Amino acid sequence: MAGILDGVDQRTKLAGHNRFELLLFKLAGRQRFGINVFKVQEVIQCPALTQLPKANSVICGVAHLRGKTIPVMDLSMAIGLQPIDREANNYVIVTEYNRSTQGFMVSSVDRIINIGWDQVNAPPKGAGREGYLTAVTRFEEELIEVIDVEKVMKEVIGGSEEVSEGVLADNIVADNANDHVLIVDDSSVARNQVKRVLEQIGIRCTLLKDGLAAWEHVQELKEQGIDVPSYYTMIISDVEMPRMDGYTFASKVKEDPELQGVYLILHTSLSGVFNTAMVEKVGANEFLAKFKPDALAESVQKQLQAFHANSSS
């Protein structure tokens, strides 16, 4: 598997063109799954793991890599499938999500494919694993399932959605009763995490599943004669989404003279310097790494103050 992630810099050029690369792998069966290469730091042969007493049964143990200790999860168990045979010659996909590093044990790693987000769709309703999928796509006449890693991590590792005392501004709930925010994310867990933070600030929310749905939504508002920059205090959008990614959505919004006044935050589990550069390239107002309730609340409240100041002037 050495070298599978070589040339990641070349892959970053796909972002903003509604394209991405998907690392394909298998769990405890023949079905192939996928994960965005952007979230992958490396793929390694499964090392010796140190067991953790009283750990979640999904956590196989911890690995010691380059001075870091990272948890390694059985991704098959995490989405309700049979456990991976831990005596087999398995691999670990080392990823960075939501400002943390973790490994996912898989039985095999296949290849990297280059596809457009417009080739990626929401999972079919009624699929047994639908709750753990954010998207599906087809490759070599086979359905590839993209796992909702944020849902997995919330269930296995947990995390608070409460904003800390002292972060909420005085009387913030009463002041923001008329504010309205559009949340765009393909993960139901991520959508509701953002919604719960905004509800603590007293803000109404509209939730949509991907960039294309959001783009069609704001176009419909325009057709109804609604001034979108006044209707929505801000838009908070994920980057990785089927049909239309967040970079493309942000770029289209900011290129539209009637929409470019909307404050748009790209809120993503993808991290790194690259995202700051992409925010500038597509014209988004801010980049915020998932998921820190206090950081999100502080960013939202700062924009609320600016929005109200502009409205009253």
MOWOWO-V952555 format. One record per pair of residues at least 6 apart in sequence whose ideal C-beta (glycine too) atoms are under 6 Angstrom apart, sorted by the first residue. I is the first residue (numbers start at 1). GAP is how many residues later the second one is. If there is no record, write none. Layout:
# MOWOWO-V952555
i = (I & I)
gap = (GAP & GAP)
This chain:
# MOWOWO-V952555
i = (1 & 1 & 4 & 11 & 11 & 12 & 14 & 15 & 15 & 16 & 16 & 18 & 18 & 18 & 18 & 19 & 20 & 21 & 21 & 21 & 22 & 22 & 23 & 23 & 23 & 23 & 24 & 24 & 24 & 24 & 25 & 25 & 25 & 26 & 26 & 26 & 27 & 27 & 27 & 27 & 27 & 28 & 28 & 28 & 28 & 32 & 33 & 33 & 34 & 34 & 36 & 38 & 39 & 40 & 40 & 41 & 41 & 42 & 43 & 43 & 43 & 44 & 46 & 46 & 47 & 49 & 49 & 49 & 49 & 50 & 50 & 51 & 56 & 58 & 58 & 58 & 58 & 58 & 59 & 59 & 60 & 60 & 60 & 61 & 62 & 62 & 63 & 63 & 63 & 70 & 70 & 70 & 71 & 72 & 72 & 72 & 73 & 73 & 74 & 74 & 74 & 75 & 75 & 76 & 77 & 78 & 79 & 79 & 84 & 84 & 90 & 90 & 91 & 91 & 92 & 92 & 93 & 94 & 97 & 97 & 98 & 98 & 98 & 99 & 113 & 117 & 117 & 118 & 119 & 120 & 120 & 120 & 121 & 121 & 123 & 123 & 123 & 132 & 132 & 133 & 134 & 134 & 134 & 134 & 135 & 135 & 136 & 136 & 137 & 148 & 150 & 150 & 150 & 151 & 154 & 161 & 161 & 161 & 163 & 163 & 163 & 163 & 164 & 167 & 167 & 169 & 172 & 173 & 176 & 176 & 176 & 177 & 179 & 179 & 180 & 180 & 181 & 181 & 181 & 181 & 181 & 182 & 182 & 182 & 183 & 183 & 183 & 183 & 183 & 184 & 184 & 184 & 185 & 185 & 186 & 186 & 186 & 191 & 193 & 194 & 195 & 197 & 197 & 197 & 198 & 208 & 210 & 210 & 210 & 211 & 211 & 211 & 211 & 211 & 212 & 212 & 214 & 215 & 215 & 218 & 221 & 222 & 228 & 228 & 229 & 229 & 233 & 234 & 234 & 235 & 235 & 236 & 236 & 237 & 237 & 237 & 238 & 238 & 239 & 239 & 239 & 239 & 246 & 247 & 247 & 250 & 250 & 250 & 251 & 253 & 254 & 254 & 263 & 263 & 264 & 264 & 265 & 265 & 266 & 266 & 266 & 267 & 269 & 271 & 275 & 276 & 279 & 288)
gap = (42 & 108 & 39 & 10 & 26 & 262 & 6 & 232 & 263 & 231 & 266 & 98 & 99 & 227 & 230 & 97 & 16 & 16 & 91 & 93 & 12 & 91 & 12 & 14 & 17 & 89 & 8 & 10 & 86 & 87 & 8 & 81 & 84 & 6 & 81 & 82 & 48 & 49 & 54 & 79 & 80 & 48 & 53 & 54 & 56 & 112 & 112 & 114 & 110 & 112 & 204 & 232 & 56 & 53 & 55 & 53 & 55 & 52 & 48 & 50 & 66 & 48 & 44 & 46 & 16 & 11 & 12 & 14 & 23 & 11 & 12 & 10 & 100 & 15 & 16 & 19 & 20 & 98 & 12 & 14 & 12 & 14 & 45 & 11 & 7 & 9 & 7 & 9 & 40 & 31 & 32 & 33 & 31 & 20 & 31 & 33 & 31 & 83 & 9 & 10 & 31 & 29 & 31 & 8 & 6 & 74 & 50 & 53 & 21 & 23 & 15 & 17 & 15 & 18 & 11 & 13 & 11 & 9 & 52 & 172 & 171 & 192 & 193 & 190 & 26 & 127 & 128 & 125 & 18 & 15 & 17 & 122 & 15 & 121 & 7 & 10 & 13 & 15 & 16 & 12 & 12 & 14 & 52 & 53 & 11 & 107 & 7 & 9 & 7 & 39 & 37 & 39 & 40 & 38 & 35 & 32 & 35 & 132 & 37 & 130 & 131 & 134 & 130 & 127 & 130 & 132 & 29 & 29 & 25 & 26 & 27 & 25 & 24 & 54 & 24 & 52 & 17 & 22 & 24 & 52 & 53 & 24 & 50 & 53 & 8 & 11 & 22 & 24 & 53 & 24 & 30 & 53 & 6 & 53 & 23 & 24 & 55 & 16 & 98 & 42 & 10 & 96 & 99 & 100 & 7 & 6 & 31 & 32 & 33 & 30 & 33 & 34 & 35 & 38 & 31 & 32 & 35 & 34 & 37 & 10 & 7 & 36 & 31 & 34 & 32 & 33 & 74 & 29 & 69 & 27 & 29 & 29 & 31 & 9 & 12 & 29 & 8 & 30 & 7 & 27 & 29 & 31 & 20 & 31 & 35 & 14 & 32 & 34 & 31 & 6 & 6 & 29 & 22 & 40 & 20 & 21 & 21 & 23 & 13 & 18 & 21 & 21 & 21 & 18 & 12 & 11 & 8 & 11)
